[in-house]
Amino acid sequence: MSGRDGRRRRRLSRRAPDWAVVAALAFSGLCSAFMFTLVVPLQGELPLLLDAEREDTAWVVTITLLVSAVATPISGRLGDMYGKRRAILALMGVMIVGSLVAALTGSLLGVIIGRGLQGAAIGVIPLGIAVMRDVLPPERLGSAVALMSATMGVGGAIGMPLAAYVAQNADWLVLFWMSAGLGLLGLVIIAAVVPSDTLRAGGRLDVPGALGLAAGLTGIMLFISRGADWGWSSPLALASAAGGGVILLLWGFHQLRVRGPLVDLRVASRPPVLLTNLAAIGMGFALFGSNVSFPQMLVMPESTGAGFGLTMIQAALCIMPSGIIMMLLSPLSGLLERTFGPRLLFTVGASSVVLAYVFVLLWSSEVWHLVTANALIGVGIAFSFAAMPMIIMRAVPAGKTGVSNGLNALFRSIGSASAAAVMGGVLAAMSRLDADGVPHPTAAAFTVCFWIAISAALAATALSIAIPRGPSPEQRSAVR
């Protein structure tokens, strides 16, 4: 062992207890996931609050999805190169700046810029998982990764009722002051608790690769998230999709030829990694599909024949148990992963989501039906989100953990954005006016959405079954 490696090991040994490191990373993950649902309770009121057209205020949500998709794999690569703790601190700092920009301006442009900066924070979750691989003993890694992965859903499920309460009882800009405070607290905790030195891959950032990935993903994500508003066959939508696709093809060619690529496509194409990432699209779709459809059903007037007439806070409280379930199942997920392997855990999780949507197709006449179905989705997401990073980490070298988990988070984001666009389009197209002239989705519209979500979850289940049971000897050697 060289003197430098010896000093690094000694520094790693003088750190906070494992439970404190896990708690600090999980808290930062919750804060970053909360950014996705921060303004969800206010979507209908944003045109009035910002004095702008609904098509313009839609960017308050769209920009967060877009920036998170672009920033996550790039921040993962930077974490592998320069230190994952340092990258997490930088992302938390960006989130704080975005929150302050939105809070201090309160204008449409300022809020869009602030929400975009907040979207970068979602990269904290895959980076946190990579830190755990570096510093935790194997027997504790599974449960810790399960908890960190669960924060993706927990932050939204718990944050939604909190955001609804604040928005209902205070100035809506308080939401951004609150997110700035949470970000500052997370930054301080990470700086104080998480080890300052983790395993690093070194190298230089592939700037053309980063720009190419950003441009290509921007085109694809704009088509997915804005295509319904623009018209799927409109010149703008088609140009966005075609431009993004062409750029990504050129980007892929560049990645295969450049030394030190942003994303090692040869590693990303390994069957365990590739199949897991493809399945992540289905799981992201199924998770966000429930976030789109269930709250709408709960808050719609009973006179529509498909709603329950709850307030936004009541609806958010009905959604919250799924997040609590995800958190409580983290230790069990880690135990099951160690006992049966992540592949089987992934299959069980995806199958649970299928059962949840089948349940709500058969029974959706009472509030508790939706609560039960959402709880089953929480079980499925807890298991599948815990399994995906473990499958990937078994198949990639330690120096590529950050960017590989970031790529998996990207695929989940693509699934989530697709669910928002597809289900939003279905619910809008299959709507009818009530007595006051307000459009509401029909019961048939929700049925179609549930069938689409079942298809996505079934595809994820099939892909999880196809994942090889373990890495090949060559891959096992590369991981070591």
Secondary structure, DSSP 8 states (H G I E B T S, - for coil): --HHHHHHHHHHHSS--HHHHHHHHHHHHHHHHHHHHTTGGGGGGHHHHHTS-HHHHTHHHHHHHHHHHHHHHHHHHHHHHH-HHHHHHHHHHHHHHHHHHHHHH-SHHHHHHHHHHHHGGGGHHHHHHHHHHHHS-HHHHHHHHHHHHHHHHHHHHHHHHHHHHHHHHS-TTHHHHHHHHHHHHHHHHHHHHS-S----------HHHHHHHHHHHHHHHHHHHHHHHH-TTSHHHHHHHHHHHHHHHHHHHHHHHSSS-SS-HHHHTSHHHHHHHHHHHHHHHHHHHHHHHHHHHHHS-GGGSS-----HHHHHHHHHHHHHHHHHTHHHHHHHHHHH-HHHHHHHHHHHHHHHHHHHHH--SSHHHHHHHHHHHHHHHHHHHHHHHHHHHHHS-GGGHHHHHHHHHHHHHHHHHHHHHHHHHHHHHTEEE-TTS-EEE-HHHHHHHHHHHHHHHHHHHHHHHHS-SS--HHHHHHH-
